[in-house]
Amino acid sequence: MNNFDIPIFKKSYDLYKTLHEYRNSIPKKDRFTIFERCENILLDIIENILLASSQKPENKLPTLNNINLKLNLLRVFIRLLKDIKAIDNKRYISLESMVDEIGKMLGGWIRSTKTR
């Protein structure tokens, strides 16, 4: 299977595209601080997903745990964007549902890696 065909990669890629669409509507004071941090964390997640997909099963778990940590950071920062009113509730719900879906996929990947 091609690394770009795995579902969690596709979902993360789509999440970045959605986040990027919101960029210009973010207030300038937040765009270059917390929003940029969200983008960078998400890019790290995508990079680590590709890394984990090419690793041997016995080496994947630390990378997957790192992705999980970054995903939790992203959740907090997206909620903070909503709380400081940098994004509206509709966009927050959209982003959060995508993050939740990625989290479920990641949880399954971690469980399947632990049982091997």
C-alpha distance (Angstrom), angle and dihedral (degrees) to the residues before:
residue distance angle dihedral
M1 . . .
N2 3.78 . .
N3 3.83 113.3 .
F4 3.80 89.5 -124.7
D5 3.81 91.9 57.2
I6 3.79 97.9 62.4
P7 3.82 111.2 111.1
I8 3.82 97.1 -129.4
F9 3.81 90.0 54.7
K10 3.80 91.2 50.9
K11 3.83 92.1 49.1
S12 3.80 92.2 48.2
Y13 3.79 90.6 47.5
D14 3.81 90.3 51.3
L15 3.81 90.6 47.8
Y16 3.80 90.2 54.8
K17 3.81 91.2 49.6
T18 3.82 89.8 51.2
L19 3.80 92.5 46.8
H20 3.79 90.2 48.7
E21 3.82 91.0 52.4
Y22 3.81 88.7 58.7
R23 3.82 93.7 51.5
N24 3.80 98.9 96.0
S25 3.79 93.6 47.9
I26 3.81 92.5 56.3
P27 3.82 113.4 99.4
K28 3.79 110.5 -102.8
K29 3.82 92.7 -120.0
D30 3.83 89.2 59.8
R31 3.81 99.4 32.8
F32 3.78 94.9 72.8
T33 3.78 96.4 40.5
I34 3.79 122.5 34.4
F35 3.81 96.7 7.9
E36 3.79 92.0 51.3
R37 3.80 88.3 48.5
C38 3.82 89.3 54.2
E39 3.79 90.3 51.7
N40 3.81 91.9 49.6
I41 3.79 93.1 47.9
L42 3.79 90.4 50.2
L43 3.81 91.1 49.3
D44 3.83 88.0 51.7
I45 3.81 89.1 51.3
I46 3.81 91.8 51.6
E47 3.80 90.9 47.2
N48 3.80 92.0 50.1
I49 3.81 92.4 47.2
L50 3.79 89.1 56.6
L51 3.79 90.1 45.8
A52 3.81 93.1 50.2
S53 3.79 92.2 47.1
S54 3.80 90.2 59.0
Q55 3.82 97.2 43.6
K56 3.77 126.8 97.0
P57 3.83 112.4 -99.9
E58 3.80 93.3 -109.4
N59 3.83 90.8 56.0
K60 3.82 99.3 44.8
L61 3.79 102.1 80.5
P62 3.84 98.6 75.0
T63 3.81 90.3 48.8
L64 3.80 92.0 47.6
N65 3.80 90.8 49.2
N66 3.81 88.9 51.4
I67 3.81 89.8 51.9
N68 3.81 88.9 50.3
L69 3.81 91.6 52.5
K70 3.81 91.9 49.0
L71 3.80 91.2 47.1
N72 3.81 89.8 54.4
L73 3.82 89.8 49.7
L74 3.79 89.1 50.8
R75 3.82 90.1 51.8
V76 3.80 91.0 53.5
F77 3.80 93.9 47.1
I78 3.81 93.0 47.6
R79 3.80 89.7 51.2
L80 3.80 88.7 48.4
L81 3.83 89.8 52.1
K82 3.80 87.7 56.3
D83 3.80 94.0 45.1
I84 3.81 93.2 52.2
K85 3.81 88.0 46.0
A86 3.81 94.9 -117.8
I87 3.83 87.5 130.5
D88 3.78 129.1 26.3
N89 3.81 125.7 -119.3
K90 3.80 93.8 -100.2
R91 3.80 92.4 56.7
Y92 3.79 91.3 42.2
I93 3.81 91.4 54.5
S94 3.80 90.7 47.4
L95 3.81 93.4 51.0
E96 3.78 94.6 41.1
S97 3.81 93.4 51.4
M98 3.81 89.9 52.0
V99 3.81 91.0 48.8
D100 3.83 90.2 48.8
E101 3.79 91.1 52.2
I102 3.80 91.1 50.3
G103 3.81 88.7 48.0
K104 3.80 91.7 54.5
M105 3.80 91.2 49.6
L106 3.79 90.8 47.8
G107 3.81 91.6 49.1
G108 3.79 89.9 53.9
W109 3.79 91.3 48.1
I110 3.81 91.2 50.4
R111 3.83 91.9 48.5
S112 3.80 92.5 48.8
T113 3.81 90.7 48.3
K114 3.82 92.4 50.6
T115 3.82 92.6 52.5
R116 3.81 94.0 54.6
